[in-house]
Amino acid sequence: NCKAAIFAVKEVFKQIGRELPLMISGTITDASGRTLTGQTAEAFWNSVRHGDLLSIGFNCALGADAMRPHIKTISD
């Protein structure tokens, strides 16, 4: 969904002749470290990194301590 949204927003930017910063947030759903669609944090990053993003992150569905390794993965 994020990948499709990035594409759609970029198309609108072309139409209006202006770009705005894009921020993406995903959700890690459980201790397995996967998103709602089953992607790892790294796979999520790889699927959206083409978007020239201002930021990418994850909401704290598992709490801050449990999220730390996943944030580190995309930070690296």
N, C-alpha and C positions, 0 to 999 in steps of 0.2 A: 504494500500500500504506500509506503514512504517513497519507494522508487517511482511509482506512478504519479504520486503527488508532486515530486520534484520535476518530473517531465512536464506535467500540466502547468505548473507555476512558471517554468522557464518559457513555455509557449506563450503564456499571458504576458510575460516580460517582453518578449519579442513584439507582440501586438501593440503594447502600450509604449514601447521604446524606452523603458526604464526598468532597472533592476533594484530589488530590495534585498537585504540580508535574509538568508534562510537559516532557521534553527530547527533541528530535528530532535525529537525525544522518543525513545522506545521504552518498552516494558519488559523487564526480565521477570518471568512469572513464578519461578520456583528455584529450589536449590540446584537444579541441573544447570542453571545459568543460561537458559534458552528463552527466546522471545515468545510471544503468543503464537507465532507461526513456526516455531521450532528452530529458529536460527540461533547460533551462538552469538555472543557479542561481536566477535571478529567477523563472522559472516554478515551480520547486520551492517557493520562498518563498511565492509567491502561492497555491499549492495547499494549504499547511498553516498559513498565518498566522492563520486563523480559530480555531485551537486554543487560544488563550490560553496560549501556551508560555512556560515559564521560559527556555528557550534553544533555539536551532537552530544547527546547524553541519554541517560536512562532515568526514569522516575524511581522513587525509592520504595517500590512495592515490597521489597524484602527487608527494608531497613538499611540504614547507612552502612553498618559494618558488613553486611552480606553483599552490598553493592560494590564495595571497594575493589575487589578483584576484577569485576567486569568493567568498571570505569578505567582501571589501569590498563586492561587489555586494549580498549579503544584509544587510550592515550598513547600507548606505545606505538 
